[in-house]
Protein backbone atom coordinates (compact mmCIF):
# COMPACT_ATOMS: atom_id res chain seq x y z
CA UNK A 1 0.00 0.00 0.00
CA UNK A 2 1.50 3.31 -1.08
CA UNK A 3 0.18 5.55 1.70
CA UNK A 4 1.49 3.29 4.45
CA UNK A 5 4.97 3.33 2.93
CA UNK A 6 4.98 7.12 2.70
CA UNK A 7 3.71 7.54 6.26
CA UNK A 8 6.70 5.56 7.53
CA UNK A 9 9.28 7.61 5.64
CA UNK A 10 11.83 9.21 7.97
CA UNK A 11 12.43 12.92 8.14
CA UNK A 12 15.97 14.11 7.27
CA UNK A 13 16.07 15.39 10.85
CA UNK A 14 14.05 12.95 12.93
CA UNK A 15 14.56 15.04 16.04
CA UNK A 16 15.13 18.73 16.56
CA UNK A 17 18.83 19.29 17.27
CA UNK A 18 19.60 21.86 19.98
CA UNK A 19 22.93 23.15 21.31
CA UNK A 20 24.29 26.27 22.95
CA UNK A 21 24.15 29.01 20.30
CA UNK A 22 27.93 29.48 20.12
CA UNK A 23 28.39 25.74 19.42
CA UNK A 24 25.58 25.69 16.85
CA UNK A 25 27.02 28.66 14.95
CA UNK A 26 30.51 27.12 15.06
CA UNK A 27 29.20 23.77 13.76
CA UNK A 28 27.24 25.40 10.92
CA UNK A 29 30.23 27.49 9.90
CA UNK A 30 33.07 24.99 10.27
CA UNK A 31 31.44 21.60 9.68
CA UNK A 32 28.86 22.56 7.04
CA UNK A 33 30.51 25.61 5.47
CA UNK A 34 27.34 27.63 6.00
CA UNK A 35 26.81 31.35 6.48
CA UNK A 36 23.85 33.12 8.06
CA UNK A 37 21.98 34.89 5.25
CA UNK A 38 18.75 35.97 6.94
CA UNK A 39 17.28 36.61 10.37
CA UNK A 40 13.87 37.60 11.62
CA UNK A 41 12.35 38.17 15.04
CA UNK A 42 9.69 35.57 15.82
CA UNK A 43 8.98 36.78 19.35
CA UNK A 44 10.83 38.71 22.07
CA UNK A 45 12.48 35.39 23.01
CA UNK A 46 13.12 33.87 19.55
CA UNK A 47 15.00 34.77 16.38
CA UNK A 48 14.68 32.71 13.18
CA UNK A 49 17.88 32.29 11.17
CA UNK A 50 18.51 30.88 7.71
CA UNK A 51 21.99 29.50 7.01
CA UNK A 52 23.11 28.49 3.51
CA UNK A 53 26.20 26.94 1.95
CA UNK A 54 27.74 27.33 -1.50
CA UNK A 55 26.37 23.91 -2.43
CA UNK A 56 22.81 25.20 -1.97
CA UNK A 57 22.13 23.39 1.30
CA UNK A 58 20.07 25.41 3.78
CA UNK A 59 19.35 25.15 7.48
CA UNK A 60 16.64 26.95 9.48
CA UNK A 61 17.54 27.63 13.10
CA UNK A 62 15.60 29.11 16.02
CA UNK A 63 17.83 30.99 18.43
CA UNK A 64 16.37 31.51 21.89
CA UNK A 65 17.14 34.33 24.33
CA UNK A 66 18.39 31.75 26.85
CA UNK A 67 21.45 31.01 24.66
CA UNK A 68 20.20 27.84 22.95
CA UNK A 69 19.76 27.34 19.21
CA UNK A 70 17.80 24.55 17.53
CA UNK A 71 17.82 23.29 13.94
CA UNK A 72 14.17 22.99 12.91
CA UNK A 73 14.48 22.35 9.16
CA UNK A 74 17.10 21.50 6.54
CA UNK A 75 17.03 21.18 2.78
CA UNK A 76 18.84 21.67 -0.49
CA UNK A 77 18.71 23.87 -3.59
CA UNK A 78 18.35 27.20 -1.75
CA UNK A 79 17.79 30.06 -4.17
CA UNK A 80 17.81 33.69 -3.05
CA UNK A 81 15.60 35.97 -5.11
CA UNK A 82 16.78 39.47 -5.93
CA UNK A 83 14.24 42.18 -5.28
CA UNK A 84 13.99 44.41 -8.30
CA UNK A 85 13.66 48.11 -7.50
CA UNK A 86 11.25 50.01 -9.76
CA UNK A 87 12.90 52.28 -12.31
CA UNK A 88 13.00 55.92 -11.30
CA UNK A 89 12.26 58.41 -13.93
C-alpha positions in Angstrom: 0.0 0.0 0.0 1.5 3.3 -1.1 0.2 5.6 1.7 1.5 3.3 4.4 5.0 3.3 2.9 5.0 7.1 2.7 3.7 7.5 6.3 6.7 5.6 7.5 9.3 7.6 5.6 11.8 9.2 8.0 12.4 12.9 8.1 16.0 14.1 7.3 16.1 15.4 10.9 14.0 12.9 12.9 14.6 15.0 16.0 15.1 18.7 16.6 18.8 19.3 17.3 19.6 21.9 20.0 22.9 23.2 21.3 24.3 26.3 22.9 24.2 29.0 20.3 27.9 29.5 20.1 28.4 25.7 19.4 25.6 25.7 16.9 27.0 28.7 14.9 30.5 27.1 15.1 29.2 23.8 13.8 27.2 25.4 10.9 30.2 27.5 9.9 33.1 25.0 10.3 31.4 21.6 9.7 28.9 22.6 7.0 30.5 25.6 5.5 27.3 27.6 6.0 26.8 31.4 6.5 23.8 33.1 8.1 22.0 34.9 5.3 18.8 36.0 6.9 17.3 36.6 10.4 13.9 37.6 11.6 12.3 38.2 15.0 9.7 35.6 15.8 9.0 36.8 19.3 10.8 38.7 22.1 12.5 35.4 23.0 13.1 33.9 19.6 15.0 34.8 16.4 14.7 32.7 13.2 17.9 32.3 11.2 18.5 30.9 7.7 22.0 29.5 7.0 23.1 28.5 3.5 26.2 26.9 2.0 27.7 27.3 -1.5 26.4 23.9 -2.4 22.8 25.2 -2.0 22.1 23.4 1.3 20.1 25.4 3.8 19.4 25.2 7.5 16.6 26.9 9.5 17.5 27.6 13.1 15.6 29.1 16.0 17.8 31.0 18.4 16.4 31.5 21.9 17.1 34.3 24.3 18.4 31.7 26.9 21.4 31.0 24.7 20.2 27.8 23.0 19.8 27.3 19.2 17.8 24.5 17.5 17.8 23.3 13.9 14.2 23.0 12.9 14.5 22.3 9.2 17.1 21.5 6.5 17.0 21.2 2.8 18.8 21.7 -0.5 18.7 23.9 -3.6 18.3 27.2 -1.7 17.8 30.1 -4.2 17.8 33.7 -3.0 15.6 36.0 -5.1 16.8 39.5 -5.9 14.2 42.2 -5.3 14.0 44.4 -8.3 13.7 48.1 -7.5 11.3 50.0 -9.8 12.9 52.3 -12.3 13.0 55.9 -11.3 12.3 58.4 -13.9 
